[in-house]
Amino acid sequence: MSIHNQIVTGVKVLDIAEEGAKAIEGMVNRAIQEVQQQKIPILDIQVTDTNCFIVLGEKKSD
């Protein structure tokens, strides 16, 4: 996913360290719905062993 021509405005971090697949799926889906309701674009989602990072932003205005 390219973030070229985008401005990062925030990051939402979910702690997934001790969760099962179903719980993680539910957490991420709820977070995505929450961000979409606020009309904030999701630029990227990155996952580590313990966290899920949802990178939030907006398009650059030239």
C-alpha positions in Angstrom: 0.0 0.0 0.0 1.6 3.3 -1.1 1.4 6.4 1.1 2.8 8.6 -1.7 0.9 11.9 -1.8 -0.5 11.2 1.7 -0.1 13.0 5.0 0.1 10.8 8.2 -2.2 12.4 10.8 -2.2 9.7 13.5 -1.8 6.1 14.4 -4.2 3.8 16.2 -2.4 0.9 18.1 -4.1 -2.3 19.1 -2.5 -4.6 21.6 -2.9 -8.1 20.2 -0.2 -9.9 22.3 -2.3 -12.4 24.1 -5.4 -12.6 21.9 -6.7 -15.4 19.6 -7.4 -15.0 15.9 -11.2 -14.3 16.4 -10.6 -11.7 19.1 -8.0 -9.9 17.0 -10.3 -10.0 14.0 -13.1 -8.4 16.1 -10.7 -5.7 17.5 -9.4 -4.7 14.1 -12.9 -4.7 12.5 -14.2 -2.5 15.3 -11.3 -0.1 15.0 -11.7 0.1 11.2 -15.4 0.9 11.6 -14.7 3.5 14.2 -12.2 5.3 12.0 -14.5 5.1 9.0 -17.3 6.6 10.9 -15.1 9.6 11.7 -14.3 9.7 7.9 -10.6 9.4 8.5 -8.7 7.6 5.7 -6.7 4.5 6.6 -3.3 4.7 4.8 -1.8 1.5 6.0 -2.0 -1.4 8.5 1.1 -2.9 9.9 1.3 -5.9 12.3 4.0 -7.1 14.7 3.9 -10.0 17.1 2.3 -7.9 19.8 0.6 -4.9 18.1 -1.5 -3.8 15.1 -0.8 -0.3 13.9 -3.5 1.5 11.8 -1.9 4.5 10.1 -4.4 7.3 9.6 -4.1 10.3 7.3 -5.3 12.4 4.5 -4.4 13.3 0.9 -1.8 16.0 0.4 -3.3 19.2 -1.0 -0.9 20.6 -3.6 
